[in-house]
């Protein structure tokens, strides 16, 4: 069964973030080359209720209660494009009845041309859309979207959102070497961000195993130039700061729920398991989870990550 709620996990934007999956694994209208969840097959464009509102809301309530005040944001994101959930607005309204902290949405930003999606977005404090291309060709190379979705449609929708949305819009720019890191690309991204009136801009790069093996981060000097070219942009390219919570009740279930959404470095896996296993047994515990095919080991650059294998309940 899919984990609808995971974490809290340390987030560079949202502090301690409780992740929520309102759609099943890889329910998305894009197939981004950098996606840490692999390729999208098939692309989906239909908005519908993938999970009952009450089920998602009750899982959020239980996770908040057991987190004992450690959560800063409840973040709708997860295993696909969250705005494809037609009950997203209902979920956020219900959560705000018992939760006074922040509620955020991480989205590819492509569906805000639809009035009902803009309406659903009103309950969020922060919306963080991807704005990683400023021209149509780069947009298609990077995101490989369903043919119904164009850059123009996406930006027009975000401009419409800005007119009525009272919260903050934090643009996320994913820079990929050889695709959108030329000075011309960065200039057009800057213009796209300006046009949607974003309150903040975060720059990020692929740091976890991507859908396509040749995808990598820009060279450091290119990254510096991009940061200089995007006024006020915040550098989110380093590894996450902060610890993953070492949940003492069931650390393995906790670990597997996070790994289904969020590739974990070896040290992060060890940190979570340390509440259950003595230090000298943690490596054996990880090996057993891999042997049992509950975790998959992946190398990206010099770093080893662990993810849930596609057959592991996804
Ligand atoms: S990165 Fe996000 S928008 Fe892109 S394919 Fe993955 S889930 Fe979809």
Boltz pocket constraint, residues with backbone or C-beta under 6 A from the ligand:
constraints:
  - pocket:
      binder: B
      contacts: [[A, 28], [A, 29], [A, 30], [A, 31], [A, 32], [A, 34], [A, 35], [A, 36], [A, 37], [A, 38], [A, 40], [A, 78], [A, 79], [A, 80], [A, 81], [A, 108], [A, 143]]
      max_distance: 6.0
